[in-house]
Amino acid sequence: MPWNMQTLALPASPPSVRLARDWVTGVLVEIGREELADSARLAVSELVTNAILHADPPMSVHVRGTVAHPRIEVTDQSLVPPRQGGERVELDPDDEFSWTTVGRGLDLVASYAHAWGADIDPRGFGKVVWFEPAAEPQDTPVEGALFDLDEAIAALGGAPLDPADMLAIELLNLPTELFSHLRMHFNELGRELRLLSISAPDRYPIASEFAQAYLQVEQERRQVIGLDVLDAAMRDGLERVDLTYAAPPSAPASMARIGHLLEQVYDTLTGEALLAMRPPPTLIALQRWYLGEFVRQGAGERPLPWQGPTTLTARQEVS
């Protein structure tokens, strides 16, 4: 089940509440977790209602995580985090749109979940509110967890680097559109494994290791000089671009580590444990080339240009 096959786009209107809970029920039955359906229906109804009333479209609902630990997510474009115990809105629960949980607030989500929380997109693209449904109501509502990537990276510490100490990395013939797909997949996978490391760290130790490596790579990426050239190429719709980065001297080792972990994740988790599949071969090839250039050039070798395709076909995206 690829990432985009467990996603439902929602209109910002009351019928979305029923649409979301029926769809989530169907996915849980499909993966053999129908005992979670009642809790999931109640909680996702609350989240979708909150999004309709207080957030900005577009909205969507996702089922992610693993079969053992499925996770329901609702995305919207608002950057305002949800507040447990906040103001409640009373509507007629018998109206034709079946807004059956409005007025009960996030305490309802917290009562029917093993864990729940929210992630604010660091690029300003909205937020994700998620929960792991429990088969029975919790005796005590669980506290929500708000994740802020900027705060997590700041907690890593480290002094600013002297530009004279940076390492020159050339990325020749980089395919801008294809790289945007790879970057989106990498960020999704980083978030997915971070949440898996919270829900089942003992069962999936690689998730915890990857989550730590992801933060390290993201911290180093923010220190790179030259990213503005890539951003401009994407904005201008260029098919390919040659880049010269000034990267932290630790980047080659970090890229080698994250590349090794990615291969392990694809081999041991995606398509079996995770409710997602490994990316198509073209993206994996681009990933290996991109990470490999940091490793090769860090060892003093000359850059090799990307020689593969520049786009994904529709068939590749869902393969």
VEXLOLO-419568 format. One record per residue (C-alpha): residue number from 1; residue in three letters; x, y, z. Coordinates in nm, 3 decimals. Layout:
<sites>
<torvex=NUM | nutor=ala | east=X | north=Y | up=Z> $
...
</sites>
This chain:
<sites>
<torvex=1 | nutor=met | east=0.000 | north=0.000 | up=0.000> $
<torvex=2 | nutor=pro | east=0.191 | north=0.309 | up=-0.119> $
<torvex=3 | nutor=trp | east=0.182 | north=0.633 | up=0.078> $
<torvex=4 | nutor=asn | east=-0.077 | north=0.792 | up=-0.145> $
<torvex=5 | nutor=met | east=-0.304 | north=0.487 | up=-0.150> $
<torvex=6 | nutor=gln | east=-0.399 | north=0.535 | up=0.216> $
<torvex=7 | nutor=thr | east=-0.496 | north=0.901 | up=0.181> $
<torvex=8 | nutor=leu | east=-0.839 | north=1.056 | up=0.141> $
<torvex=9 | nutor=ala | east=-0.881 | north=1.418 | up=0.032> $
<torvex=10 | nutor=leu | east=-1.169 | north=1.595 | up=0.207> $
<torvex=11 | nutor=pro | east=-1.382 | north=1.894 | up=0.111> $
<torvex=12 | nutor=ala | east=-1.413 | north=2.159 | up=0.384> $
<torvex=13 | nutor=ser | east=-1.780 | north=2.086 | up=0.447> $
<torvex=14 | nutor=pro | east=-1.985 | north=1.892 | up=0.705> $
<torvex=15 | nutor=pro | east=-2.032 | north=1.574 | up=0.496> $
<torvex=16 | nutor=ser | east=-1.656 | north=1.519 | up=0.528> $
<torvex=17 | nutor=val | east=-1.707 | north=1.403 | up=0.886> $
<torvex=18 | nutor=arg | east=-1.909 | north=1.100 | up=0.784> $
<torvex=19 | nutor=leu | east=-1.692 | north=1.043 | up=0.477> $
<torvex=20 | nutor=ala | east=-1.374 | north=1.037 | up=0.689> $
<torvex=21 | nutor=arg | east=-1.501 | north=0.802 | up=0.958> $
<torvex=22 | nutor=asp | east=-1.649 | north=0.556 | up=0.708> $
<torvex=23 | nutor=trp | east=-1.326 | north=0.555 | up=0.507> $
<torvex=24 | nutor=val | east=-1.108 | north=0.506 | up=0.815> $
<torvex=25 | nutor=thr | east=-1.332 | north=0.218 | up=0.925> $
<torvex=26 | nutor=gly | east=-1.288 | north=0.053 | up=0.586> $
<torvex=27 | nutor=val | east=-0.908 | north=0.081 | up=0.600> $
<torvex=28 | nutor=leu | east=-0.891 | north=-0.065 | up=0.952> $
<torvex=29 | nutor=val | east=-1.109 | north=-0.357 | up=0.846> $
<torvex=30 | nutor=glu | east=-0.888 | north=-0.407 | up=0.539> $
<torvex=31 | nutor=ile | east=-0.574 | north=-0.440 | up=0.753> $
<torvex=32 | nutor=gly | east=-0.744 | north=-0.667 | up=1.007> $
<torvex=33 | nutor=arg | east=-0.782 | north=-0.415 | up=1.292> $
<torvex=34 | nutor=glu | east=-1.160 | north=-0.379 | up=1.299> $
<torvex=35 | nutor=glu | east=-1.157 | north=-0.382 | up=1.683> $
<torvex=36 | nutor=leu | east=-1.016 | north=-0.027 | up=1.663> $
<torvex=37 | nutor=ala | east=-1.290 | north=0.101 | up=1.433> $
<torvex=38 | nutor=asp | east=-1.528 | north=0.242 | up=1.696> $
<torvex=39 | nutor=ser | east=-1.257 | north=0.444 | up=1.871> $
<torvex=40 | nutor=ala | east=-1.115 | north=0.562 | up=1.540> $
<torvex=41 | nutor=arg | east=-1.457 | north=0.674 | up=1.413> $
<torvex=42 | nutor=leu | east=-1.519 | north=0.886 | up=1.721> $
<torvex=43 | nutor=ala | east=-1.176 | north=1.045 | up=1.727> $
<torvex=44 | nutor=val | east=-1.142 | north=1.114 | up=1.355> $
<torvex=45 | nutor=ser | east=-1.488 | north=1.272 | up=1.355> $
<torvex=46 | nutor=glu | east=-1.368 | north=1.516 | up=1.619> $
<torvex=47 | nutor=leu | east=-1.049 | north=1.602 | up=1.432> $
<torvex=48 | nutor=val | east=-1.222 | north=1.655 | up=1.098> $
<torvex=49 | nutor=thr | east=-1.489 | north=1.868 | up=1.263> $
<torvex=50 | nutor=asn | east=-1.222 | north=2.082 | up=1.430> $
<torvex=51 | nutor=ala | east=-1.046 | north=2.122 | up=1.096> $
<torvex=52 | nutor=ile | east=-1.368 | north=2.231 | up=0.924> $
<torvex=53 | nutor=leu | east=-1.453 | north=2.482 | up=1.197> $
<torvex=54 | nutor=his | east=-1.112 | north=2.623 | up=1.282> $
<torvex=55 | nutor=ala | east=-0.856 | north=2.544 | up=1.011> $
<torvex=56 | nutor=asp | east=-0.797 | north=2.611 | up=0.643> $
<torvex=57 | nutor=pro | east=-0.850 | north=2.379 | up=0.345> $
<torvex=58 | nutor=pro | east=-0.736 | north=2.166 | up=0.176> $
<torvex=59 | nutor=met | east=-0.776 | north=1.884 | up=0.425> $
<torvex=60 | nutor=ser | east=-0.706 | north=1.513 | up=0.412> $
<torvex=61 | nutor=val | east=-0.714 | north=1.204 | up=0.631> $
<torvex=62 | nutor=his | east=-0.448 | north=0.932 | up=0.629> $
<torvex=63 | nutor=val | east=-0.389 | north=0.591 | up=0.779> $
<torvex=64 | nutor=arg | east=-0.020 | north=0.540 | up=0.849> $
<torvex=65 | nutor=gly | east=0.199 | north=0.353 | up=1.096> $
<torvex=66 | nutor=thr | east=0.200 | north=-0.026 | up=1.106> $
<torvex=67 | nutor=val | east=-0.060 | north=-0.301 | up=1.122> $
<torvex=68 | nutor=ala | east=0.026 | north=-0.346 | up=1.490> $
<torvex=69 | nutor=his | east=0.022 | north=0.031 | up=1.555> $
<torvex=70 | nutor=pro | east=-0.203 | north=0.201 | up=1.298> $
<torvex=71 | nutor=arg | east=-0.216 | north=0.579 | up=1.319> $
<torvex=72 | nutor=ile | east=-0.489 | north=0.812 | up=1.192> $
<torvex=73 | nutor=glu | east=-0.387 | north=1.157 | up=1.072> $
<torvex=74 | nutor=val | east=-0.582 | north=1.466 | up=0.970> $
<torvex=75 | nutor=thr | east=-0.399 | north=1.739 | up=0.780> $
<torvex=76 | nutor=asp | east=-0.501 | north=2.099 | up=0.719> $
<torvex=77 | nutor=gln | east=-0.333 | north=2.426 | up=0.626> $
<torvex=78 | nutor=ser | east=-0.354 | north=2.599 | up=0.963> $
<torvex=79 | nutor=leu | east=-0.037 | north=2.653 | up=1.167> $
<torvex=80 | nutor=val | east=-0.230 | north=2.686 | up=1.495> $
<torvex=81 | nutor=pro | east=-0.174 | north=2.377 | up=1.712> $
<torvex=82 | nutor=pro | east=-0.476 | north=2.204 | up=1.869> $
<torvex=83 | nutor=arg | east=-0.542 | north=2.272 | up=2.239> $
<torvex=84 | nutor=gln | east=-0.672 | north=2.003 | up=2.467> $
<torvex=85 | nutor=gly | east=-0.944 | north=2.136 | up=2.696> $
<torvex=86 | nutor=gly | east=-0.990 | north=2.445 | up=2.478> $
<torvex=87 | nutor=glu | east=-1.311 | north=2.618 | up=2.375> $
<torvex=88 | nutor=arg | east=-1.587 | north=2.382 | up=2.268> $
<torvex=89 | nutor=val | east=-1.851 | north=2.441 | up=2.004> $
<torvex=90 | nutor=glu | east=-2.203 | north=2.310 | up=2.053> $
<torvex=91 | nutor=leu | east=-2.399 | north=2.201 | up=1.746> $
<torvex=92 | nutor=asp | east=-2.705 | north=1.987 | up=1.701> $
<torvex=93 | nutor=pro | east=-2.577 | north=1.626 | up=1.704> $
<torvex=94 | nutor=asp | east=-2.886 | north=1.514 | up=1.513> $
<torvex=95 | nutor=asp | east=-2.839 | north=1.740 | up=1.215> $
<torvex=96 | nutor=glu | east=-2.832 | north=1.588 | up=0.867> $
<torvex=97 | nutor=phe | east=-2.454 | north=1.608 | up=0.846> $
<torvex=98 | nutor=ser | east=-2.399 | north=1.389 | up=1.155> $
<torvex=99 | nutor=trp | east=-2.154 | north=1.610 | up=1.343> $
<torvex=100 | nutor=thr | east=-2.184 | north=1.360 | up=1.624> $
<torvex=101 | nutor=thr | east=-1.883 | north=1.455 | up=1.835> $
<torvex=102 | nutor=val | east=-1.877 | north=1.834 | up=1.811> $
<torvex=103 | nutor=gly | east=-1.852 | north=1.990 | up=2.156> $
<torvex=104 | nutor=arg | east=-1.658 | north=1.709 | up=2.318> $
<torvex=105 | nutor=gly | east=-1.320 | north=1.857 | up=2.227> $
<torvex=106 | nutor=leu | east=-0.982 | north=1.691 | up=2.207> $
<torvex=107 | nutor=asp | east=-1.049 | north=1.520 | up=2.540> $
<torvex=108 | nutor=leu | east=-1.248 | north=1.269 | up=2.334> $
<torvex=109 | nutor=val | east=-0.946 | north=1.203 | up=2.110> $
<torvex=110 | nutor=ala | east=-0.724 | north=1.169 | up=2.417> $
<torvex=111 | nutor=ser | east=-0.966 | north=0.922 | up=2.574> $
<torvex=112 | nutor=tyr | east=-0.979 | north=0.688 | up=2.276> $
<torvex=113 | nutor=ala | east=-0.610 | north=0.688 | up=2.187> $
<torvex=114 | nutor=his | east=-0.292 | north=0.525 | up=2.313> $
<torvex=115 | nutor=ala | east=-0.112 | north=0.842 | up=2.199> $
<torvex=116 | nutor=trp | east=-0.191 | north=1.155 | up=2.002> $
<torvex=117 | nutor=gly | east=-0.022 | north=1.475 | up=1.900> $
<torvex=118 | nutor=ala | east=0.041 | north=1.733 | up=1.630> $
<torvex=119 | nutor=asp | east=0.326 | north=1.830 | up=1.398> $
<torvex=120 | nutor=ile | east=0.357 | north=2.183 | up=1.261> $
<torvex=121 | nutor=asp | east=0.519 | north=2.191 | up=0.919> $
<torvex=122 | nutor=pro | east=0.848 | north=2.386 | up=0.950> $
<torvex=123 | nutor=arg | east=0.799 | north=2.526 | up=0.598> $
<torvex=124 | nutor=gly | east=0.465 | north=2.680 | up=0.695> $
<torvex=125 | nutor=phe | east=0.249 | north=2.437 | up=0.495> $
<torvex=126 | nutor=gly | east=0.006 | north=2.350 | up=0.774> $
<torvex=127 | nutor=lys | east=-0.013 | north=2.082 | up=1.039> $
<torvex=128 | nutor=val | east=-0.090 | north=1.716 | up=1.100> $
<torvex=129 | nutor=val | east=-0.294 | north=1.603 | up=1.400> $
<torvex=130 | nutor=trp | east=-0.259 | north=1.229 | up=1.465> $
<torvex=131 | nutor=phe | east=-0.372 | north=0.959 | up=1.705> $
<torvex=132 | nutor=glu | east=-0.326 | north=0.586 | up=1.759> $
<torvex=133 | nutor=pro | east=-0.671 | north=0.444 | up=1.834> $
<torvex=134 | nutor=ala | east=-0.720 | north=0.223 | up=2.139> $
<torvex=135 | nutor=ala | east=-0.965 | north=-0.067 | up=2.143> $
<torvex=136 | nutor=glu | east=-1.118 | north=0.060 | up=2.471> $
<torvex=137 | nutor=pro | east=-1.143 | north=0.407 | up=2.627> $
<torvex=138 | nutor=gln | east=-0.847 | north=0.505 | up=2.844> $
<torvex=139 | nutor=asp | east=-0.902 | north=0.550 | up=3.218> $
<torvex=140 | nutor=thr | east=-0.710 | north=0.877 | up=3.199> $
<torvex=141 | nutor=pro | east=-0.697 | north=1.084 | up=2.877> $
<torvex=142 | nutor=val | east=-0.344 | north=1.088 | up=2.740> $
<torvex=143 | nutor=glu | east=-0.154 | north=1.413 | up=2.700> $
<torvex=144 | nutor=gly | east=-0.099 | north=1.529 | up=2.344> $
<torvex=145 | nutor=ala | east=0.254 | north=1.575 | up=2.205> $
<torvex=146 | nutor=leu | east=0.335 | north=1.880 | up=1.992> $
<torvex=147 | nutor=phe | east=0.647 | north=1.835 | up=1.778> $
<torvex=148 | nutor=asp | east=0.842 | north=2.135 | up=1.652> $
<torvex=149 | nutor=leu | east=1.131 | north=2.046 | up=1.420> $
<torvex=150 | nutor=asp | east=1.306 | north=2.377 | up=1.481> $
<torvex=151 | nutor=glu | east=1.308 | north=2.315 | up=1.857> $
<torvex=152 | nutor=ala | east=1.431 | north=1.957 | up=1.811> $
<torvex=153 | nutor=ile | east=1.723 | north=2.074 | up=1.597> $
<torvex=154 | nutor=ala | east=1.805 | north=2.357 | up=1.837> $
<torvex=155 | nutor=ala | east=1.824 | north=2.100 | up=2.116> $
<torvex=156 | nutor=leu | east=2.108 | north=1.927 | up=1.930> $
<torvex=157 | nutor=gly | east=2.326 | north=2.229 | up=2.002> $
<torvex=158 | nutor=gly | east=2.650 | north=2.296 | up=1.820> $
<torvex=159 | nutor=ala | east=2.830 | north=2.619 | up=1.737> $
<torvex=160 | nutor=pro | east=2.798 | north=2.787 | up=1.394> $
<torvex=161 | nutor=leu | east=3.056 | north=2.666 | up=1.142> $
<torvex=162 | nutor=asp | east=3.328 | north=2.880 | up=0.989> $
<torvex=163 | nutor=pro | east=3.271 | north=2.890 | up=0.609> $
<torvex=164 | nutor=ala | east=3.642 | north=2.820 | up=0.567> $
<torvex=165 | nutor=asp | east=3.589 | north=2.480 | up=0.727> $
<torvex=166 | nutor=met | east=3.308 | north=2.380 | up=0.491> $
<torvex=167 | nutor=leu | east=3.340 | north=2.103 | up=0.232> $
<torvex=168 | nutor=ala | east=3.271 | north=2.171 | up=-0.138> $
<torvex=169 | nutor=ile | east=3.019 | north=1.928 | up=-0.291> $
<torvex=170 | nutor=glu | east=2.921 | north=1.942 | up=-0.659> $
<torvex=171 | nutor=leu | east=2.589 | north=1.792 | up=-0.768> $
<torvex=172 | nutor=leu | east=2.588 | north=1.789 | up=-1.146> $
<torvex=173 | nutor=asn | east=2.281 | north=1.751 | up=-1.366> $
<torvex=174 | nutor=leu | east=2.050 | north=1.721 | up=-1.064> $
<torvex=175 | nutor=pro | east=1.689 | north=1.664 | up=-1.184> $
<torvex=176 | nutor=thr | east=1.484 | north=1.928 | up=-1.000> $
<torvex=177 | nutor=glu | east=1.135 | north=1.776 | up=-1.032> $
<torvex=178 | nutor=leu | east=1.253 | north=1.426 | up=-0.944> $
<torvex=179 | nutor=phe | east=1.451 | north=1.562 | up=-0.651> $
<torvex=180 | nutor=ser | east=1.141 | north=1.738 | up=-0.517> $
<torvex=181 | nutor=his | east=0.968 | north=1.396 | up=-0.505> $
<torvex=182 | nutor=leu | east=1.267 | north=1.249 | up=-0.325> $
<torvex=183 | nutor=arg | east=1.278 | north=1.531 | up=-0.072> $
<torvex=184 | nutor=met | east=0.907 | north=1.497 | up=0.000> $
<torvex=185 | nutor=his | east=0.942 | north=1.120 | up=0.046> $
<torvex=186 | nutor=phe | east=1.244 | north=1.161 | up=0.273> $
<torvex=187 | nutor=asn | east=1.064 | north=1.411 | up=0.497> $
<torvex=188 | nutor=glu | east=0.756 | north=1.188 | up=0.516> $
<torvex=189 | nutor=leu | east=0.966 | north=0.887 | up=0.603> $
<torvex=190 | nutor=gly | east=1.155 | north=1.082 | up=0.868> $
<torvex=191 | nutor=arg | east=0.831 | north=1.184 | up=1.034> $
<torvex=192 | nutor=glu | east=0.685 | north=0.834 | up=0.998> $
<torvex=193 | nutor=leu | east=0.980 | north=0.666 | up=1.168> $
<torvex=194 | nutor=arg | east=0.996 | north=0.929 | up=1.442> $
<torvex=195 | nutor=leu | east=0.636 | north=0.851 | up=1.536> $
<torvex=196 | nutor=leu | east=0.701 | north=0.477 | up=1.512> $
<torvex=197 | nutor=ser | east=0.994 | north=0.522 | up=1.749> $
<torvex=198 | nutor=ile | east=0.751 | north=0.677 | up=1.997> $
<torvex=199 | nutor=ser | east=0.483 | north=0.408 | up=1.972> $
<torvex=200 | nutor=ala | east=0.704 | north=0.096 | up=1.956> $
<torvex=201 | nutor=pro | east=1.073 | north=0.174 | up=2.022> $
<torvex=202 | nutor=asp | east=1.154 | north=-0.177 | up=2.145> $
<torvex=203 | nutor=arg | east=0.989 | north=-0.347 | up=1.850> $
<torvex=204 | nutor=tyr | east=1.141 | north=-0.118 | up=1.588> $
<torvex=205 | nutor=pro | east=1.481 | north=0.002 | up=1.714> $
<torvex=206 | nutor=ile | east=1.577 | north=0.105 | up=1.362> $
<torvex=207 | nutor=ala | east=1.301 | north=0.368 | up=1.376> $
<torvex=208 | nutor=ser | east=1.469 | north=0.535 | up=1.674> $
<torvex=209 | nutor=glu | east=1.809 | north=0.521 | up=1.507> $
<torvex=210 | nutor=phe | east=1.671 | north=0.667 | up=1.185> $
<torvex=211 | nutor=ala | east=1.489 | north=0.945 | up=1.372> $
<torvex=212 | nutor=gln | east=1.817 | north=1.053 | up=1.534> $
<torvex=213 | nutor=ala | east=2.006 | north=1.038 | up=1.205> $
<torvex=214 | nutor=tyr | east=1.730 | north=1.236 | up=1.031> $
<torvex=215 | nutor=leu | east=1.765 | north=1.522 | up=1.280> $
<torvex=216 | nutor=gln | east=2.142 | north=1.524 | up=1.231> $
<torvex=217 | nutor=val | east=2.104 | north=1.542 | up=0.851> $
<torvex=218 | nutor=glu | east=1.843 | north=1.817 | up=0.879> $
<torvex=219 | nutor=gln | east=2.066 | north=2.018 | up=1.114> $
<torvex=220 | nutor=glu | east=2.353 | north=1.991 | up=0.864> $
<torvex=221 | nutor=arg | east=2.127 | north=2.077 | up=0.570> $
<torvex=222 | nutor=arg | east=2.038 | north=2.406 | up=0.737> $
<torvex=223 | nutor=gln | east=2.408 | north=2.494 | up=0.750> $
<torvex=224 | nutor=val | east=2.468 | north=2.429 | up=0.379> $
<torvex=225 | nutor=ile | east=2.557 | north=2.730 | up=0.166> $
<torvex=226 | nutor=gly | east=2.410 | north=2.721 | up=-0.185> $
<torvex=227 | nutor=leu | east=2.060 | north=2.585 | up=-0.127> $
<torvex=228 | nutor=asp | east=1.913 | north=2.904 | up=-0.272> $
<torvex=229 | nutor=val | east=2.029 | north=2.799 | up=-0.620> $
<torvex=230 | nutor=leu | east=1.825 | north=2.478 | up=-0.596> $
<torvex=231 | nutor=asp | east=1.522 | north=2.668 | up=-0.466> $
<torvex=232 | nutor=ala | east=1.545 | north=2.912 | up=-0.757> $
<torvex=233 | nutor=ala | east=1.577 | north=2.628 | up=-1.011> $
<torvex=234 | nutor=met | east=1.264 | north=2.463 | up=-0.873> $
<torvex=235 | nutor=arg | east=1.078 | north=2.792 | up=-0.868> $
<torvex=236 | nutor=asp | east=1.177 | north=2.862 | up=-1.231> $
<torvex=237 | nutor=gly | east=1.080 | north=2.512 | up=-1.346> $
<torvex=238 | nutor=leu | east=1.428 | north=2.413 | up=-1.467> $
<torvex=239 | nutor=glu | east=1.458 | north=2.050 | up=-1.564> $
<torvex=240 | nutor=arg | east=1.817 | north=2.009 | up=-1.439> $
<torvex=241 | nutor=val | east=2.063 | north=2.218 | up=-1.241> $
<torvex=242 | nutor=asp | east=2.431 | north=2.206 | up=-1.145> $
<torvex=243 | nutor=leu | east=2.488 | north=2.283 | up=-0.777> $
<torvex=244 | nutor=thr | east=2.794 | north=2.362 | up=-0.572> $
<torvex=245 | nutor=tyr | east=2.732 | north=2.332 | up=-0.201> $
<torvex=246 | nutor=ala | east=2.951 | north=2.432 | up=0.092> $
<torvex=247 | nutor=ala | east=2.855 | north=2.160 | up=0.342> $
<torvex=248 | nutor=pro | east=2.960 | north=2.081 | up=0.699> $
<torvex=249 | nutor=pro | east=3.264 | north=1.850 | up=0.709> $
<torvex=250 | nutor=ser | east=3.052 | north=1.595 | up=0.898> $
<torvex=251 | nutor=ala | east=2.808 | north=1.566 | up=0.605> $
<torvex=252 | nutor=pro | east=2.973 | north=1.273 | up=0.420> $
<torvex=253 | nutor=ala | east=2.962 | north=1.054 | up=0.732> $
<torvex=254 | nutor=ser | east=2.602 | north=1.156 | up=0.806> $
<torvex=255 | nutor=met | east=2.497 | north=1.084 | up=0.448> $
<torvex=256 | nutor=ala | east=2.664 | north=0.744 | up=0.457> $
<torvex=257 | nutor=arg | east=2.482 | north=0.663 | up=0.781> $
<torvex=258 | nutor=ile | east=2.139 | north=0.776 | up=0.658> $
<torvex=259 | nutor=gly | east=2.189 | north=0.588 | up=0.331> $
<torvex=260 | nutor=his | east=2.267 | north=0.265 | up=0.518> $
<torvex=261 | nutor=leu | east=1.961 | north=0.312 | up=0.740> $
<torvex=262 | nutor=leu | east=1.736 | north=0.382 | up=0.442> $
<torvex=263 | nutor=glu | east=1.836 | north=0.054 | up=0.281> $
<torvex=264 | nutor=gln | east=1.756 | north=-0.128 | up=0.606> $
<torvex=265 | nutor=val | east=1.419 | north=0.042 | up=0.636> $
<torvex=266 | nutor=tyr | east=1.325 | north=-0.048 | up=0.278> $
<torvex=267 | nutor=asp | east=1.433 | north=-0.409 | up=0.329> $
<torvex=268 | nutor=thr | east=1.276 | north=-0.472 | up=0.670> $
<torvex=269 | nutor=leu | east=0.981 | north=-0.238 | up=0.718> $
<torvex=270 | nutor=thr | east=0.816 | north=-0.092 | up=0.408> $
<torvex=271 | nutor=gly | east=0.549 | north=-0.304 | up=0.248> $
<torvex=272 | nutor=glu | east=0.531 | north=-0.540 | up=0.546> $
<torvex=273 | nutor=ala | east=0.534 | north=-0.367 | up=0.884> $
<torvex=274 | nutor=leu | east=0.473 | north=-0.012 | up=0.761> $
<torvex=275 | nutor=leu | east=0.148 | north=0.070 | up=0.584> $
<torvex=276 | nutor=ala | east=0.353 | north=0.196 | up=0.292> $
<torvex=277 | nutor=met | east=0.579 | north=0.061 | up=0.022> $
<torvex=278 | nutor=arg | east=0.934 | north=0.145 | up=-0.074> $
<torvex=279 | nutor=pro | east=0.965 | north=0.427 | up=-0.328> $
<torvex=280 | nutor=pro | east=0.991 | north=0.345 | up=-0.699> $
<torvex=281 | nutor=pro | east=1.331 | north=0.239 | up=-0.837> $
<torvex=282 | nutor=thr | east=1.395 | north=0.578 | up=-0.998> $
<torvex=283 | nutor=leu | east=1.373 | north=0.756 | up=-0.663> $
<torvex=284 | nutor=ile | east=1.592 | north=0.497 | up=-0.495> $
<torvex=285 | nutor=ala | east=1.852 | north=0.541 | up=-0.771> $
<torvex=286 | nutor=leu | east=1.844 | north=0.919 | up=-0.726> $
<torvex=287 | nutor=gln | east=1.874 | north=0.879 | up=-0.350> $
<torvex=288 | nutor=arg | east=2.179 | north=0.654 | up=-0.384> $
<torvex=289 | nutor=trp | east=2.343 | north=0.893 | up=-0.630> $
<torvex=290 | nutor=tyr | east=2.272 | north=1.202 | up=-0.417> $
<torvex=291 | nutor=leu | east=2.393 | north=1.056 | up=-0.087> $
<torvex=292 | nutor=gly | east=2.680 | north=0.881 | up=-0.265> $
<torvex=293 | nutor=glu | east=2.813 | north=1.207 | up=-0.408> $
<torvex=294 | nutor=phe | east=2.861 | north=1.345 | up=-0.057> $
<torvex=295 | nutor=val | east=3.042 | north=1.027 | up=0.047> $
<torvex=296 | nutor=arg | east=3.257 | north=1.004 | up=-0.269> $
<torvex=297 | nutor=gln | east=3.355 | north=1.370 | up=-0.278> $
<torvex=298 | nutor=gly | east=3.420 | north=1.369 | up=0.095> $
<torvex=299 | nutor=ala | east=3.679 | north=1.099 | up=0.020> $
<torvex=300 | nutor=gly | east=3.840 | north=1.321 | up=-0.244> $
<torvex=301 | nutor=glu | east=3.683 | north=1.169 | up=-0.558> $
<torvex=302 | nutor=arg | east=3.561 | north=1.375 | up=-0.855> $
<torvex=303 | nutor=pro | east=3.186 | north=1.439 | up=-0.894> $
<torvex=304 | nutor=leu | east=2.978 | north=1.219 | up=-1.123> $
<torvex=305 | nutor=pro | east=2.669 | north=1.371 | up=-1.288> $
<torvex=306 | nutor=trp | east=2.321 | north=1.223 | up=-1.260> $
<torvex=307 | nutor=gln | east=2.248 | north=1.031 | up=-1.579> $
<torvex=308 | nutor=gly | east=1.899 | north=0.902 | up=-1.508> $
<torvex=309 | nutor=pro | east=1.552 | north=1.040 | up=-1.591> $
<torvex=310 | nutor=thr | east=1.420 | north=1.375 | up=-1.473> $
<torvex=311 | nutor=thr | east=1.058 | north=1.288 | up=-1.392> $
<torvex=312 | nutor=leu | east=0.837 | north=1.016 | up=-1.248> $
<torvex=313 | nutor=thr | east=0.571 | north=0.858 | up=-1.461> $
<torvex=314 | nutor=ala | east=0.226 | north=0.800 | up=-1.309> $
<torvex=315 | nutor=arg | east=0.301 | north=0.429 | up=-1.307> $
<torvex=316 | nutor=gln | east=0.627 | north=0.483 | up=-1.116> $
<torvex=317 | nutor=glu | east=0.458 | north=0.696 | up=-0.850> $
<torvex=318 | nutor=val | east=0.229 | north=0.411 | up=-0.738> $
<torvex=319 | nutor=ser | east=0.444 | north=0.110 | up=-0.819> $
</sites>
